[in-house]
Amino acid sequence: MGLRTVGRLDRLDLLARILRDRPGVTVRELADELDMSMRSVFRDLSALRDRGLPVESSRGRGGGMRLQHNWGLGRVLLSREEALCTLLGLAVAEKLGFPLFAAEVTRARRKLADAFPTVERRRLAPLRQRIFVGQPASSAVRASYREPDSALMRPLQAAFVETRVVTADYVREDGARSTRRLEPHALVINSPAWYLLARDLDRAATRTFRLDRFTAIAANQETFNSMAPQLVREALESQDVTLARL
């Protein structure tokens, strides 16, 4: 079975590894090894460049393809979902005021965001402003809080970044269960507990939801305009959420 039958992301990942490990490999050698036409190899090389990988070519005898010699993290080929989650994690670290390498975290977030197409980059730019840090959680919350299921959080992560509505099943503190259509506007950490500030479309109200109390989440195609940071602050204050001074 040739590489043409393999998923494109896997094929691009393999191509990036070959360029990293065998600098100077020719397009003809790549085509033979991957069982592809030279035209398809050139197309995949272009796709790698679009993803931000610095693919270089050398002319003349002994020339070939390679990744820029000082290329570091870019050797890791991320899927779009992995890149979004990484970007969100960097934004959280930056917002928390990580005392070591603070400037490097900011630069890394900006470089990763710059790898996205222009339209998406404009939507991702305000991401940091939608993350808030509150006071540490009370002893009662710390005693009951459980780490949210990572698989359950994935659709919420993507919907948060892409400003898409989610349909979610939620269990309140008193055990009452409900299904809600939510606009995920902001994330709030009251360490160690994470909360989502969302507009409940069916109830026409803005509420906070503890992430570990969601039991099902599905992202919809419907999008929304994120609330201005000042409106988010006011909504949080109306629900007695005290924000930390950073």
C-alpha positions as CSV (number, residue, x, y, z in Angstrom):
1,M,0.0,0.0,0.0
2,G,1.5,3.4,-1.1
3,L,1.6,6.5,0.9
4,R,-1.0,8.0,-1.4
5,T,-3.6,5.9,0.5
6,V,-2.6,7.3,3.9
7,G,-4.3,10.3,5.5
8,R,-2.7,13.6,4.3
9,L,-1.8,14.8,7.8
10,D,0.1,11.5,8.4
11,R,1.8,11.9,5.0
12,L,2.8,15.5,5.7
13,D,4.1,14.4,9.1
14,L,6.3,11.8,7.5
15,L,7.5,14.2,4.9
16,A,8.5,16.7,7.6
17,R,10.5,14.0,9.5
18,I,12.3,13.0,6.3
19,L,13.3,16.6,5.6
20,R,14.5,17.0,9.2
21,D,16.5,13.7,9.3
22,R,17.9,13.7,5.8
23,P,18.8,17.2,4.7
24,G,19.5,17.4,1.0
25,V,17.0,14.7,-0.1
26,T,15.8,15.4,-3.6
27,V,12.2,15.7,-4.8
28,R,12.8,12.6,-7.1
29,E,13.9,10.6,-4.0
30,L,10.9,11.8,-2.0
31,A,8.6,10.8,-4.9
32,D,10.1,7.3,-5.2
33,E,10.2,6.7,-1.4
34,L,6.6,8.0,-0.8
35,D,5.2,6.4,-3.9
36,M,3.9,9.7,-5.2
37,S,4.3,11.8,-8.3
38,M,6.8,14.7,-8.2
39,R,3.9,17.1,-8.7
40,S,2.2,15.7,-5.5
41,V,5.5,16.1,-3.6
42,F,5.8,19.7,-4.6
43,R,2.2,20.2,-3.5
44,D,2.9,18.7,-0.1
45,L,6.1,20.8,0.3
46,S,4.0,23.9,-0.4
47,A,1.5,22.7,2.2
48,L,4.3,22.4,4.8
49,R,5.4,25.9,4.0
50,D,1.8,27.1,4.5
51,R,1.9,25.5,7.9
52,G,4.9,27.6,8.8
53,L,7.7,25.0,8.3
54,P,10.8,26.7,6.7
55,V,11.4,24.2,3.8
56,E,14.5,25.2,1.9
57,S,15.8,24.1,-1.5
58,S,19.3,24.1,-2.8
59,R,20.3,24.2,-6.5
60,G,23.2,22.6,-8.2
61,R,25.0,19.3,-7.8
62,G,24.3,17.7,-4.4
63,G,21.4,20.1,-3.8
64,G,18.0,19.1,-2.4
65,M,15.3,19.8,0.1
66,R,15.8,20.5,3.9
67,L,14.3,22.2,6.9
68,Q,16.1,25.3,8.0
69,H,18.9,24.1,10.2
70,N,17.9,26.3,13.2
71,W,14.3,25.2,13.1
72,G,13.2,24.0,16.5
73,L,9.6,23.4,17.6
74,G,8.5,23.8,14.0
75,R,9.7,20.2,13.3
76,V,6.5,19.1,15.2
77,L,3.7,19.0,12.7
78,L,0.5,19.9,14.6
79,S,-3.0,19.3,13.4
80,R,-5.3,22.3,13.5
81,E,-7.0,21.1,16.7
82,E,-3.6,20.5,18.4
83,A,-2.5,24.0,17.4
84,L,-5.6,25.5,18.8
85,C,-5.2,23.7,22.1
86,T,-1.5,24.7,22.3
87,L,-2.4,28.3,21.5
88,L,-5.1,28.3,24.2
89,G,-2.6,26.8,26.7
90,L,0.0,29.4,26.0
91,A,-2.7,32.1,26.4
92,V,-3.6,30.7,29.8
93,A,0.0,30.6,30.9
94,E,0.5,34.2,29.7
95,K,-2.6,35.3,31.5
96,L,-1.6,33.6,34.8
97,G,1.6,35.7,34.8
98,F,4.0,32.7,34.7
99,P,7.1,34.3,36.5
100,L,9.8,32.4,34.5
101,F,10.2,32.9,30.7
102,A,7.2,35.3,30.6
103,A,8.5,37.1,27.5
104,E,9.2,33.8,25.7
105,V,5.6,32.6,26.4
106,T,4.2,35.7,24.8
107,R,6.5,35.4,21.8
108,A,5.7,31.7,21.4
109,R,1.9,32.5,21.4
110,R,2.4,35.2,18.8
111,K,4.5,33.0,16.5
112,L,2.0,30.2,16.7
113,A,-0.9,32.6,16.0
114,D,1.0,34.0,13.0
115,A,1.0,30.5,11.5
116,F,-2.7,30.7,11.0
117,P,-4.4,32.2,7.9
118,T,-5.1,35.9,8.2
119,V,-8.9,35.5,8.7
120,E,-8.4,33.0,11.6
121,R,-5.5,35.1,13.0
122,R,-7.8,38.1,13.4
123,R,-10.3,35.9,15.3
124,L,-7.7,34.5,17.5
125,A,-6.0,37.8,18.4
126,P,-8.4,38.7,21.3
127,L,-8.1,35.2,22.8
128,R,-6.0,36.3,25.8
129,Q,-8.6,39.0,26.7
130,R,-11.2,36.2,27.2
131,I,-9.3,34.5,30.0
132,F,-9.6,35.8,33.6
133,V,-7.9,34.9,36.8
134,G,-9.9,35.0,40.1
135,Q,-9.1,34.4,43.7
136,P,-8.3,30.9,44.8
137,A,-11.3,28.6,45.2
138,S,-12.8,28.1,48.6
139,S,-12.0,25.0,50.7
140,A,-15.5,23.6,49.8
141,V,-14.9,24.0,46.1
142,R,-11.4,22.5,46.4
143,A,-12.8,19.5,48.2
144,S,-15.5,18.8,45.5
145,Y,-13.7,19.8,42.3
146,R,-12.6,17.1,40.0
147,E,-10.3,17.4,37.0
148,P,-12.6,17.7,33.9
149,D,-12.4,14.9,31.4
150,S,-10.0,16.0,28.6
151,A,-12.0,14.3,25.8
152,L,-15.1,16.0,27.0
153,M,-13.3,19.4,27.0
154,R,-12.0,19.2,23.4
155,P,-15.2,20.4,21.7
156,L,-15.5,23.2,24.3
157,Q,-11.9,24.2,23.6
158,A,-12.5,24.5,19.9
159,A,-15.8,26.2,20.3
160,F,-14.3,28.7,22.7
161,V,-11.5,29.7,20.3
162,E,-13.8,29.7,17.2
163,T,-16.7,31.5,19.0
164,R,-19.2,28.7,18.3
165,V,-22.3,27.8,20.3
166,V,-22.3,24.5,22.2
167,T,-25.0,22.2,23.4
168,A,-24.1,20.9,26.8
169,D,-25.5,18.7,29.5
170,Y,-24.8,20.1,33.0
171,V,-25.3,19.0,36.6
172,R,-25.9,21.7,39.2
173,E,-24.6,21.6,42.7
174,D,-28.0,20.3,43.9
175,G,-27.9,17.4,41.4
176,A,-30.4,18.9,39.0
177,R,-29.6,18.1,35.3
178,S,-30.3,20.2,32.3
179,T,-29.4,20.6,28.6
180,R,-28.3,24.1,27.6
181,R,-27.3,26.0,24.5
182,L,-24.4,28.2,25.5
183,E,-22.2,30.9,24.0
184,P,-18.8,30.3,25.6
185,H,-17.5,33.8,26.2
186,A,-14.8,33.6,28.8
187,L,-12.8,31.2,31.0
188,V,-12.2,31.9,34.6
189,I,-9.8,30.1,36.9
190,N,-10.3,30.1,40.7
191,S,-7.4,27.8,41.3
192,P,-7.7,24.9,41.0
193,A,-11.3,25.2,39.7
194,W,-12.1,26.3,36.1
195,Y,-15.3,28.1,35.2
196,L,-17.0,29.0,31.9
197,L,-18.8,32.3,31.6
198,A,-21.5,31.7,29.0
199,R,-24.7,33.2,27.6
200,D,-27.5,30.7,28.1
201,L,-29.5,31.2,24.9
202,D,-32.6,29.3,26.1
203,R,-32.8,31.2,29.4
204,A,-31.6,34.5,28.0
205,A,-29.1,34.9,30.9
206,T,-25.3,35.0,31.5
207,R,-24.1,32.4,34.0
208,T,-20.9,30.7,35.2
209,F,-20.6,27.0,34.8
210,R,-18.0,24.8,36.6
211,L,-16.2,22.7,34.0
212,D,-16.2,19.5,36.0
213,R,-20.0,19.5,36.1
214,F,-20.4,19.2,32.3
215,T,-21.4,15.6,31.3
216,A,-21.7,16.1,27.5
217,I,-20.6,18.9,25.1
218,A,-21.1,19.2,21.4
219,A,-20.1,22.2,19.3
220,N,-22.6,23.6,16.8
221,Q,-22.1,25.5,13.6
222,E,-23.8,28.6,14.9
223,T,-21.3,31.4,15.8
224,F,-21.5,34.5,18.0
225,N,-19.7,37.7,18.7
226,S,-17.7,37.6,21.9
227,M,-18.5,40.0,24.7
228,A,-16.2,42.9,25.3
229,P,-13.7,42.3,28.2
230,Q,-15.4,45.1,30.3
231,L,-18.8,43.5,29.9
232,V,-17.3,40.1,30.9
233,R,-15.9,41.7,34.0
234,E,-19.2,43.3,34.9
235,A,-21.0,39.9,34.4
236,L,-18.5,38.2,36.6
237,E,-18.8,40.8,39.3
238,S,-22.6,40.5,39.3
239,Q,-22.1,36.8,40.2
240,D,-19.7,37.6,43.0
241,V,-16.6,36.5,41.2
242,T,-13.6,38.4,42.5
243,L,-10.8,38.8,39.9
244,A,-7.2,38.9,40.9
245,R,-5.0,41.9,40.3
246,L,-2.3,41.0,37.8
